[in-house]
Amino acid sequence: MQRCYILKRKLKTNGNSWVLYINKSFSDILGVSPEERYVELVFKEKILYLSKASSDSSSKNLLVKKLIKRGGGYGLIFTLPFQELLDIQPEKDFVSFDANGAILKISKSL
């Protein structure tokens, strides 16, 4: 039986952009390791879906991004286009993310 996790957090500032920090339990679900920190990003209806990048990700027409290492977990940089696609204002909005299987779903928290 797969476990489902749901969290609600604010984005943290990171220079001119914003970052969402993902703790170790979520990175384990995604299968992300210090050597393989690339994830595939898919946007659908103001929701961002993350999954571990496969070896043929570059041949597909997918957005692949490298997670930044931070302590025991990782961070995903949210540039302005990400913020616009998710319709979030980092100064005031929270994002919720949940993991079910090997996919992490990120959206604006209502």
N, C-alpha and C positions, 0 to 999 in steps of 0.2 A: 504494500500500500504506500502510495506517495504522500509525503507530507506537504502541506501548503503553509507558507509563512507570509505574513502581511506586516509591513512596517510603514510608519508615516514619519517623514523627516523634512527638515529645511535644507536647502542647498547652502553650502559654505562658499565664501568668496575665495578666489584663487587668482590673484592678479586682476586681469581684465575680464575674467570669465568666472563661472561658478562650477562647483564640483559636488557630486553626490558620492559619499563614501559608502562602500559596500563592505560589510564585515565578513570575517572568515567563513561563517556558515553559508552565506549566500555565494561566495566565490567557490566553495566546495560543491554546491548544488550545480553551478554553471560548469564545473570541471576546470576552472581556471587555476593555473599554477604559476609560480614565479617565472618559469621558462616560457610559458604560453599564455600571454595576457591579452591576446587579441579576441575581440568579440564582434559578432555580426549584429548590426542595428537595423531594425525594420520599424518604420513609422506607419501606423494605421489608425485613423480616426482619433487623433490626439493621444495616442498611446504608443510608447516606445517599447519594443520587444528586443531583449538581449539574449543571445545564446553564444556559446563558444564557437569561434570561427573554425570552420573545417578547412582542410588542406586545399580544397578547390574554391574557396570563397572569392579569391581574386579573379577567377574566371567567370563567376556569376556577376550580375550587376547589383552587388550589395555594398552597403556602407560598412567598412571594417574599421574598427578603432582599437587602439591599444589602451588598456587600463593603466593608470599610474599606481605604483606600489606605495602603500602607506601603512606602516606598522604591520599588523597581522592581516590587513585587508587590502582593498583596492579602491580607487576612485575613478569616476567617469566624469570627464570635463564636459560641462554644458555651455557651449558657445551660444551666441545670439540666435542662430538658426534653430538650434535644439529648443531653446526657450520659446521661440515663436511657434514651432510645430506642436509643442505640448501646451501652448497657451498659458505659460506660467510667468509670474513676476517674482523672481527669487527673493526680493526684499520682503514680500508679504505672504506668498503662497507656500504651502507644504506640498511635497510630492509623496505619493504612496507607491510602494513597490512590493510586489509579491512574487514568490517563486513557487512554481508548480512544475515538477519535472525538471528539465534542464533549461527552462526559459524563465527569465526575469522580466516582469512586466512593470513598467514605470509610467505613472500618469499623475495628473494634477489631482490633489486630494480635495474632495468636496466637503 
